[in-house]
Amino acid sequence: MTRVLIIEDHRVVAQGLELGLRAEGFEVDSTDGNPDALPAALAAAPPDIVLLDLYLAGGRSGISLMPMLRAPGRTVIALTGATDPTLLARALDAGADAVLGKAMPFEQLVREILAIREGRTVEADRRNLQVRREARAAEERRARRLAPFATLTPREEQVLAMLLDGVQAAEIAERSYVSLATVRSQIRSILTKLGVGSQLSAVSMAIKAGW
């Protein structure tokens, strides 16, 4: 019998998957992914398939568990509600065999798991390629958004960071032991390099760009 290990910190979600997969003939265990307890769980009942959530309790990333999950003959599937292609691509790069969405109808989920396990990976490969393509596109967009910030000097970066924290020019001057005129000159240079007309626009641009 195929053994599945569900790594999911939301107990209701884990229980739903457990019940559904057992009804389909799988032998199922689940864990919240505690890295201290996981090695013992893997040794006690080695799974054939691991369904791994990418967001776990305490801000832990499921991707960080991948080194201890990978094993010969084992299939690791990232089962997540996340849609960020960069995150999904990181899961694939870390060793996940495929990524599946939690919103997928359960019957389709079972079919996908079986197909991936049995090596019938045409659909999974297509999805993986799409994830990587979208991740590259997202990274290119991010690079374009951040390009203007690469022109800032280290001092201008410090000033912009303080503006992001809501610090006014006079206080920036006081903290930096420079004159207010110097800080205002630095702010003007930041606005010119970013192509914006106000401090508010510069802050908004930095937030939107993920700077």
C-alpha positions, 0 to 999 in steps of 0.5 A: 500500500502506498504511504503518504505523509502530509506536512501541513500545520492547519489541522482541519486541512490535514484531517480533510486530506487524511480522510480523503486519501484513506478512502482512496486506499492510501496509508496516511500519516500527517505532521505539522512539519516540526523539524525536530520531530520530522526525522523520527517520523520519517524513520518510523514510517518512511513515506512513498509520497510527501505532500508538503505545505510551503507555509508552516507555523511560526513562519517556517518555510516548507522548502527548508525541510526539503533536504531531509525529505528527499530520498531515493524512490520518494515523491515530494509534491508541494501542495500549497495555496501559494501562487507566487511563481518565484516561491513555487520555482524555489520549491522545484529548485529545492527538489520538489517533483511537482507543485499542486494547488490546494484549490484543486478538486480532490478527485483531480488532486488524487489523479495528479498525485498518482500520475506523478508517482507513476512517472506519467508526468506530462501534465506535471512537467508542463506545469513545472515549466510554466512555473519556471517561465512565470518565475523568470518573468516575475524576476525580470519585472522586479529587476526593471522596477529596482533598476532606478534604485541601483543608481543611488549612492549608499548615503542616498539609500540610507536617506531613502530608507529613513524616509520609508520609516517616516523620518522627516528631513530635519530629523535625518539631518540631526541623526546623521550630524549633517546640515538640513541643507545637505539632507535636502540636497540628497533628497533632491538627488534621490528624486531626480534619479528615481524620476519622481517629483516628491518624497511621497512619490519616492516612498510609494515607488520604493514600496511598490518595487519591493526595494 
